[in-house]
Each structure stands twice: as structure tokens, then as C-alpha cells.
Amino acid sequence: MEHLNQVNEKIGKYRWTICTLVFFATTINYLDRQVISLLKPILEKEFSWTETDYSSIVIAFQLAYAIGLLGFGRIIDKIGTKMGYALSLTVWSFAAVAHAFAKTTFGFGVARAALGLSEAGNFPAAIKAVAEWFPKKERALATGIFNSGTNVGAILAPIAVPWIAVKWGWQEAFIITGAIGLIWLVFWFIFYEIPAKQKRLSKAEFDYIHSDADENHTDEKQESVSWAKLLGFRQTWAFILGKFMTDPIWWFLLFWLPSFLKSEYQMEGMQVSLPLALVYTMTTFGSIGGGWLSGHLIRKGWPVFRARKVSMLAFALAVIPVISAQALGKVNPWIAVVVIGIAASAHQAWSANIFTTASDMFPKKAVGSIVGLGGMAGAIGGILIARIAGVLLDHYKELGHIEIGYYIMFFISGFAYLFAWFIMHVLAPKMKKVDL
């Protein structure tokens, strides 16, 4: 971090203003999507939902999210980061508010689908912004910082949402959180432009941003690349399969952790706020630390691919202890919370690096499309794990042993990253840069 401060003092730090904007957008993104899981006990009673009903609503979000990722990745590569991000956030803000007016389970499904479709623009736009504004040695850290917004959103949600619901009602919880994004848009239009058009940027910082010798710095003026061409590269499939196997674990934790705490430890409402806040505070450190680690190794002279892979292997191994969360929770529930927090933290560290591999392996003109393809695969994996979780938990709930369903889910979670790392290593051992 001392090296980073020296660089900032010498050349300027406007690029970190951009990172801050993306951080807040990502915070809002996760705040909006987390609301339903926190209101689940209230909505279950009001709409008579089963676990399978809830999983269907989760799937509606994820299916639309998968489709949206594919579409928005392409849109952002075509119309640019500035307008693509603004379009995504405007639509998802109105979709979040629309939940308050749902009168049926089907209505919630429609609102969730609209939210998923539009929220899908966040990560393709965010990763593309980082690729436009940061050299490779800083991209994982910048990604880790903005990606920590997912954790901050998840921390704020259990503090704010139950309180709003108790004070004013569940409808107002959706309306208030959904409207926040519209405020962000004002700052986005004031401060964002690509480096070549940003008048606030010094020449020294512009040159530093474009200091990677292997990158074509005219990419932002070139036409986007077709999906068919991108799917012909092993590097594309390394990213797609890596996301497909690991994103679902985060989806599972995001949507079922409050239910797990209620089922295993009878925590609900405001009682889950502190455990969830602890878990997602831990993941903030994981996200930023994970991004810092690979960048630190690169600055020490490691090849980019080796720094990313060694870091990702360490994070994959750190998830494995989550399979013992329930057993340790019998000793003390807080031990289970901490173990789950470590796994979630390792996921965010992994995520900061796997996102960065997209800009490591592909030129800027294709980054939005690549992130969209990988994100779509991750969302499809999320759909599968949501259905598996819903069916398993309902099955074992009927048998009076719902804890077995959670054990199976944690077992799957524990080994997903190690398997994904191996597949990525086989497909792209040195993460060679694709020539388009």
C-alpha cells in the first residue's frame, strides 16, 4: 500500500475516483438484491411461500440475470461504459421499487426478473471501467475495492431493511432502498468519462494507466467482437467455467444465510443483523486483500498469470473448512458464523482475481462481452444451486432433519473452488493474451 501511495502522489489519483463511483454502484446493487432475503420470514407468512416457492422467485431473478449479463455485456461494449452503466442502474432502481406493488407470488417473480435483467449490467460495466482506468498491476486491487461494495451492501441491508420494515412496512423497505440508485446517477454523469476524454486527468496519470506494453490502447475506438469468435478461445471457456462453478456458492450464501441462521439457531428479524454484518465485514477484507495479494506479487516481479493463479489456489483452499460449519456450530453458533465468514471472504478474494483474468486475457474491446458470458454462466449455476437447495431443504424439512440439507449444500460449497481452479488451469495454464 505504501508503494501505491507513492505512485498516487507522483502521478495523480483520479482513477480512484472512478473506482469509488463503481464501489457505490456495486453497494447499491447488492443492497437492492438482498432486501427480499431479509424480508423472507414476513413475506412467507403474507404469501404462504414454501421453500420451493422462494427458490422459484430466486430462480426468476437469476434466469433474468443470466440473460441480462449476456445482453448487457454486449450493449456496454457497443455504447460504452458511461451510458451502459447509467441505463442498467436506472432500470434496476425502478425494478427494485416495483417489488412494493407486487400482490402475488407471481408478481414478485416478475419484479425479481426485471431486477435481475437490469442489475446484470453492473459487473460488465464495472470490470470494463477498471480495464479502461487501471494498469494490470492495479486491476485486481481496484476490482477488490469495488467488489467489496457487495459486502457493504450486504452489511447495510440487514441493519436497515428489518428496521424500515418494522417501522413503516415491507413495501417501504423496497421503495426506499430502490430509490437510492437514482442519486448515484447524478455523480456518475458528472465524474465519468473514458481516460481519453477526461479533462480532469493529468498526462502523467493517463500515461501510467496505459503503461501495459501488451495492450492495444486504441481498443476503446474499435468495434466489439462477436460471441461466436470469443467462444472459439480456450481462455473464454476458462473464465466461463470458473464463474459457473463458483458464483453459485455466493448466490447460495446471499439468499439462504438468513434462513440458515433461523433454522439452526432460531435467529430472525433484527437478530440476524449482527451475524450477517460480521460475515460481510469479513468478506470486505477478503475482497480488498485478495485483490492486493496478486498485485503485490506482480510488483515483486511475478508473471501476471502466476500471481493470479497462486492467489486463487490459496483462496480455493480457504473455502474448504466451510463443510465443518454446522458441526462447529454445535459447540457455539458464532464459530459457524466465523467459518462461513471465512468461506465468503475467500470467495470475494477469488472473485476479485477471476474478474481480473478477463482483462488479463482479452483486449478492452471484448471485456464487457467476456464478463457477460462468464456472468451468465455463473447465474445459470446459481439457478441450479437454487433449485437444488430448495428441493433438498424442503425434502429434509418434511423429514424433520433440515440440517442434513444444509450440510450437503456446505459440502458442495467447500470443494467448488478447488475444482474450478483445476479446470481453469487446464484450459489456460499461462492465461495467454488473446489476439483479436
Order of alpha helices (4+ residues) and beta strands (2+ residues): alpha-alpha-alpha-alpha-alpha-alpha-alpha-alpha-alpha-alpha-alpha-alpha-alpha-alpha-alpha-alpha-alpha-alpha
